[in-house]
Structures are given as C-alpha cells and as structure tokens.
Amino acid sequence: MVDWDRAATTGALLVRGGPSIARRDAERAVTDLRELTAEAEGHVRELTGLGRDLPLLPGTVVDRPGWVRSAASGLGALTGRALPPAQGGPLGPVLASGAGVQTGLVLAFLASRVLGQYDPFGGPENQGELLLVAPNVVAAERAMKVPDKDFRLWVCLHECTHRLQFSAVPWLRDYFADEVERLVSGIAGDSEEGLSELVGRLTDAVKQRGTGVGIAELLQSPKERAVFDRLLALSTLLEGHADYVMDAVGPRVVPSVEQIRAKFSARRRGGGIFDRLLRALLGLDAKIRQYEEGAKFTKHVVDAVGMDGFNAVWRSPNTLPTRAEIADPAAWVQRLHG
C-alpha cells in the first residue's frame, strides 16, 4: 500500500530546516531533553501510580529528518501486519512508490510541528521509542517566549505519560495494533466492493455533509465504523490523559505552567490560512479536539473516583471507554464503579 522507505526518503529530503541556534545552545537543548525524560517520568509515575517498577530511561532526541525516518519506520511496522509488501499485483510496487511520495509530503509537513511522541512500534526491533524533536521544541519556546527549561520539562511530562500508557499496560500495544489491522484490512477489502454500493455510500455521505461527521467516516461500512469508533475513543483517552497529567503535575515542578498552557493552547489553534487549511485536511484540528475531550473525560473521572478509580481503564479492552462514554464520562463511572 505504501513504500515506507520512499516515504522516509521523500519526507527527510523535503522537510524544512529548524531554527538558527548557536551550537552551545543546541547541545544544551539536546542534553536537557534527553535527561528530563527520566525526571518527568518519575513525576508522572508518582501522580498516576503506573509503572513504578519499570526502569527510568532517557528519551531519544532527533532533528526533523530523524523524526520523519522514525515515523515512517513505525508506521510501516504497524500497517505491515495488515498489508504485506507482496500485496497489490504487478502494479503494486508502482502504486506503493506513489503512495510513499505522498506520505513523505505529509510527514515533511508534520515534522516541523511535532514536539515529541512515543511510538509504540518504533525504535530497535520496533519495540517502542520516545522521541523529542529538539528544533521544534526550541522554535516553540522561542515563539511563545516561555522559560526554556520549564517548557522542555512540560513537553517531556506529556510524552512520558504516553510511554507509560504502553509500557505499564502490557496488553495495550497489541490491542491497538490489532484494531488498526482490522481497520486497514477492511479499507483494503473495499476494493472488492461493488461499484453501485460504493456510489450509494458516497451519495449518503454527501447528503449528510454539515452534520459534524467527516466524509471518510461516513463512507465506512458499519463494521469499519465500529473499529473506527474504538480507535477514536482510545486515542482520545490517551491524548487527553497525557494532557491532564502534564497539567496536574505541572504546578509542582514547572513554575510557569499556567503561562505555558495559555500560550500553547493559543498556538495550537494559530497559523495562517494555508496552515489552517492543511491542518484541517490532515485532521489536526480534530486532534486538538481529542486533547480537550480526553482531558475533560479524565478530569471528570479522577474527580469522581480518584486516580485509582480512573486506572480501571487499563484493566482490559473491556474497561476502555467507548466513544459515547468519552462524551459522557459519568456513564463510564456508572458502568465500572456503580
């Protein structure tokens, strides 16, 4: 489906350079980010109770091309389960190469914006890797004019929460991969669907435009929609939980956290018309809503039943909130805690 080597090469070639920075300042930023990940994760463990017995590991600090290559590798490992390289017939390599170029363009765009991420399928042997994109962190703290050490620790709090979600919850990585496999396999299988049925679904989607639901979602079959709903609920939980944690820990260890949060929230929605158009096309505006909705869910549950009660979400796939429960956290509390 996608030539991930071509995607990595294209994205790394096209990505814009980072901010101009003195070598000494660049080296300090790299050292700070690498060392602050262990400190940040210690704070996250103390608040959440997750992963207390796991080793505290540093993060991997990369530049923008490094992030592109790592993201392509992780995505390739994830989607490869559903779509083996041999799939696609005689035109498969040509189509995969074209898709790789297109994906590389998207990765190049994202590479100038991502501050960091935990990729559960990246790193050595695709066993997971926490990445921090140093030039983007420096560019953001300069643009917002916030204390650099505070901002770096704040970013690390978010990304270390993601690392703990996957490293302290043994079943989560495989569950996520299995759901993605179901979704991607279903989409690939749609090529066998009758033209009349596809046209019918497209017509229904056009009729429902303006309802707040994306065209891609409306084009899904009922089976695909169910998988999509589970993945959307999970990603909203993961992002919102990380946002809640970084702000809950922040006041104790990040003196300027209120200033940082206010400026960062404004920055998430900022940008020119072209930037906002690209964000909408790539679904990044929906991602921002995920942070907000997931953080509201987490806060409601923690306020209602405490952090130990919230941690029931990690017991099994059956205790994860549904998409409806993300919007109605009281329903999840009722289902799990009575």
N, C-alpha and C positions, 0 to 999 in steps of 0.2 A: 504494500500500500504506500509506504514512504521509504525512500532511500535515506536512512538516517545519517550515513556518512556524508552524503551530498548535502543534507540539511545542515550538518555541523560545519562543513567547509564553507558553504554559502553564507551562513549566519556570521561566522567568525570573520569572513572577508569583508562583509558589508557593515558590520556594527561600527557605530561612531566611537571615536576616541573619548577617553574620560577627561576630567578637568585638568588644567595645568596645575601642577603641585610640586613643590620642592622635594628633592629626593629624601631629605631627612624627615619631612612631614609624611611622605608616603610610607616610609619604613615604620614610622610610629603608628600610623593608622593600621597597617598590617599586623603589627605586634599587638596593638590594643585589641583588635577584633579576634585574633587567634586566642589570646589569653582570657578575654572577657566572656567567652562562651562557657568555660568551665565555671567561672564565678556566677554567671547568670543562671546556669542550670541548677546550681546549688540553691539559689533563691527560689526558683520555680518548684523544685522538689519540696522545699520547706513549706510552701504555700499549698501545693496540691497533694502532697503525700505520694506522688508517683515516683517509681524508680529509685527508691532510697538506696538500694544495694548495688546499683549499676555503677561502673567506673565513670568518673568525670573526664570527658575527653575534650580536647580543643576543637575548634572549627577549622574548616579549610577556606582560606582566603584566596579569592580569584579575581582576575580582571574580567572585562566584559567578554572577550573571546573565550576565556576559560569557562565562563558560565554557559555560553552557547554550546560548547562541546559537551559539557557535563549534562546539560538539559537534554540534548539530543540523545546522548547515551542512555540516560534514564528512561526517556520516553520510548526509545527503541526496545529496551528490555521489557517495559510494561506492555506495549502493544504487540510485541513479538509472540506473546503467548496466544493471542487470538488470531494473528495473521502471520503464519510462517513465511519466510522470504520467497519460497518457491511458488507461492500462490500468485495467480494473475495471468497465466497463459503466456504465449510468445511475446505479447506486448507488455507484459508485467514489468520488466526492467525499465522500459522507456517511461511508462506511466509513473513508476516509483521514483525515477530520477526527476521528473517534472514536479511531482508532489514534494520531493525533497527540497527543490529550489524554492518552492512556495513556502514550505515550512521554515526554511532558513531565513526568508524575508521576515516572517513573523517573529522568529527568535531574535533576529537582529534588532527589531523594534523593541521587544520586551527587555533585551539585555541592557538597555540604557536606563531602565526604570526599576528593575528588581533590586532590592536591597540585600536580600538573602532568602534562603529557602532550605528546608530539609527535604531531600529527595530520597524516599524510602527505597528507590530502585537504582540509585546512583552509587558512585564510589567503587572501590575494589570489589570485584565479583558481584557487583550490583546489590550489595547488602545494606546500602544506605549511606548517605553523606550529608553533613550540614555545610552549606556554602554561604559565604558572606562576600558580597561584591564590593570590594573596597572603593573603587572610583565612584560608585553610585552613592555609597554612604557618605563619602566626603562631599560630593556635589550637593546632596540633600541638606546636610548640616550647614553648609555654607549658604545655600539659598534661603534657608529658614533662619539663619543667624542664631543658632542654639549652641549651647556648650557641647563641644565635640565628644568628650568622654561620656557625658550623660547620654547623648543620643546613641552612641555606639553600644552602651550597655542596654539601653532600652530596646534597640533592634535585636540584640542578642537574646533578650528575655523572650521575645516573640518566637524567634526561630528555635530556641532551645525547648520551648513548650511543644513545638511540632515534633522535635526529635524525641522527646519523652513520650508523646502520644503513641508513637510507633514502637519505640524501644521498650517501653514499660507495659505495653498491651500486646502480648505475643501474637494474638490472632488477627490483629488489625491489618497488617501488611497483606496477608494472603486474602483476607476478605475484600479489601479494596481492589486488589489485582483481579480477583475472580469476578467482581461486579463490572470492572472495566472490560474484561474479556467478554462477558455476556453482552454488554452494550455494543462493543465494536463488532463482535461476531454477528449480532443482529443487524447492524447497519450494513455490513458487507453482504449479508444474506439478502438484503433488499434488492440487490441487482437481479435476483431471480424472480422478483415480484412482477406481476402482470402490469403492463403499461397503464391499463384502464384503472387499476386500483391506485397506482401512484398518482395519476391525474386526479382521481377523486379525492385523495387525501390532500393534494395541493389546493384544490378548489375549496375544500373545507377550511384549510389554513388561511387562505386569502379572505374568506368570509368572516373569519374571527379576528382579523387584524385589529389592533387597537384595544384588545382585551387585556393587555399586560403580559401575555404569554408569547414567547418567541416563536417565529416561523419554524425553526428547526425542531422545537419541542412539539409543535402541532403536527408535524409531518411524521412523528414517531408512531409506530404501531402501539397498541395497548401494552404488549409485553415489553417493548423497548421503553415505554413511558414509565412503567413500574421500576425498571432498573435505573432509569434516569432519576426518578424521584428519590430512590435510596441513595444514589451517589450525591445528589444535590444536598440532601439532608445531612449526609456525613461530612461533606466538605464545608457546609455552613457551620456545623458543630465545631469542626477542627479549627477553622479560621476565627470564629467567634470566641471559642475557648482561649485561644492564644492571645487575642486582643484583650479579653477580660483579665487574663493572668498578668500581662505586661503592665497594665494599669493598676492592678491590685498590688503587685509587688513594688511598682514604681515609687510611690511616696516614701518608702523606707530607704531606697538605695539610689534613686535618681532625683536629686533635689529639684530639678527644673521640669519634672514630668508634666505638670499642668500646662506649662508654656509649650512644651514639645507636642503634647497631644493636640492642643488647639491649632497650632501651626501645621501639624502633619495632616490633620483631618481636612483642613482647608486646601492643603497641597494635593491631597488625593482627588479632589474634585476640580482642581485648577487646570490650566493649559489653554492653548488657543483652540480655534475652531477645528483645525486639521487634527490636532492631537485628540480632541474630544471625539471627533468622528471615528478615528482609528480605534480609540478605546471602546466605543460603542460597538463597532464591527467585531472586535475581538472578544467582546463580552466582559471587558474590565469594569465597566460601570456596574454590571450585575455582581461582579466580585466584591465591589465596595459594599453593596447591599448585604452580601453574605457576612462580611465582618460585623456589620451593625446588627443584623438579625440574630446571628450566632452569639454575639456578646450579650444581647438582651435575654436570650434564652438562658445562657449560663448564669447571668446575674440573678434572674428570677429564681432559678432552681437553687443556687447557693444561698440566696436569702431565705428561701422556704425550708430547705432541709439540710443546709450546711455543705461544706466541701465533701465530706464523706458520703453524704446522700447524693450529691452530684456525681461522684465517682462510680455510681451504679451504672452509668452509661458505658463503662468499659468492661462490664462483666461478660458480655457476649453480643453477637449481632442482634439478638432479640431485644436487648435493652437499649439499643441506639434509638434516638428519637426519630419518628417519621417526619416527613415534610410538613404534615399538618401540625404535628406537635412542636416543631420549631416555632411555628407561628402562635401556638397555644401551649406554652410550657407548663401551665397548670394541668393540662391533660396528661403530660408525661409524668409529672409528680404524682398524680392520682393513679396512673397505671402502675408505677413502680413502687410507690410508697403508701398508697391508700389514703 
